[in-house]
Amino acid sequence: MKYTILGFQQEKLIANKLTVEDAFVLRVIKDMFSSASMEFKEFNGVKFMWVNYTYLLGQVPIVGSKRNLMRKIER
């Protein structure tokens, strides 16, 4: 069995019931994390990434609809 899929451990993806498409969305967000296109917000001293679904969908329209993208991120 191949150890990683898109840079993520395949066993961890399976354990969390994530698909290859989910891994793809995670990879895009991970790549954006280190770029200037990601916005961060701080709440009570904890740093969070602000995900703009419209922008993200514009970067990877292959994911399909905005609703599909939102469902994948919520999962």
PLY file of the C-alpha trace (Angstrom):
ply
format ascii 1.0
element vertex 75
property float x
property float y
property float z
element edge 74
property int vertex1
property int vertex2
end_header
0.00 0.00 0.00
1.24 3.48 -0.84
2.07 5.34 2.39
1.01 8.87 1.40
-1.66 10.35 -0.85
-1.11 14.01 -1.78
1.27 14.28 1.17
-1.12 12.82 3.76
-0.82 9.41 5.41
-3.26 7.10 3.67
-4.02 5.23 6.93
-4.97 8.52 8.64
-7.22 9.51 5.73
-8.98 6.15 5.92
-9.26 6.31 9.72
-10.95 9.72 9.42
-13.21 8.49 6.60
-11.72 10.96 4.11
-11.63 10.41 0.36
-9.00 11.31 -2.22
-11.14 14.33 -3.09
-11.08 15.39 0.57
-7.29 14.97 0.57
-7.10 17.17 -2.53
-9.01 19.98 -0.79
-6.78 19.62 2.28
-3.67 19.78 0.06
-4.87 23.00 -1.58
-5.57 24.58 1.83
-2.20 23.38 3.13
-0.44 24.91 0.13
-2.36 28.16 0.61
-1.44 28.19 4.32
2.12 29.17 3.49
1.12 31.75 0.89
-0.07 35.31 1.24
-3.56 34.35 -0.01
-4.63 32.92 3.36
-6.12 35.23 5.98
-5.72 34.53 9.68
-7.95 35.59 12.58
-7.12 35.39 16.27
-9.74 34.58 18.89
-8.83 34.37 22.57
-5.17 33.95 21.72
-5.78 31.10 19.25
-4.90 31.63 15.58
-7.39 30.36 12.97
-7.32 30.31 9.16
-10.16 32.17 7.50
-11.37 30.13 4.52
-13.13 32.07 1.79
-15.15 29.41 -0.03
-15.66 31.54 -3.15
-11.93 32.21 -3.49
-11.03 28.58 -2.80
-13.58 27.32 -5.33
-12.13 29.78 -7.87
-8.72 28.16 -7.34
-9.99 24.58 -7.70
-13.25 24.55 -9.68
-12.76 20.81 -10.31
-14.23 20.25 -6.81
-17.64 21.18 -8.19
-20.17 23.34 -6.42
-19.68 25.67 -3.47
-21.97 23.40 -1.46
-19.78 20.38 -2.23
-16.68 22.29 -1.14
-18.34 23.45 2.07
-19.44 19.90 2.87
-15.87 18.63 2.40
-14.39 21.30 4.66
-17.04 20.77 7.34
-16.23 17.06 7.35
0 1
1 2
2 3
3 4
4 5
5 6
6 7
7 8
8 9
9 10
10 11
11 12
12 13
13 14
14 15
15 16
16 17
17 18
18 19
19 20
20 21
21 22
22 23
23 24
24 25
25 26
26 27
27 28
28 29
29 30
30 31
31 32
32 33
33 34
34 35
35 36
36 37
37 38
38 39
39 40
40 41
41 42
42 43
43 44
44 45
45 46
46 47
47 48
48 49
49 50
50 51
51 52
52 53
53 54
54 55
55 56
56 57
57 58
58 59
59 60
60 61
61 62
62 63
63 64
64 65
65 66
66 67
67 68
68 69
69 70
70 71
71 72
72 73
73 74
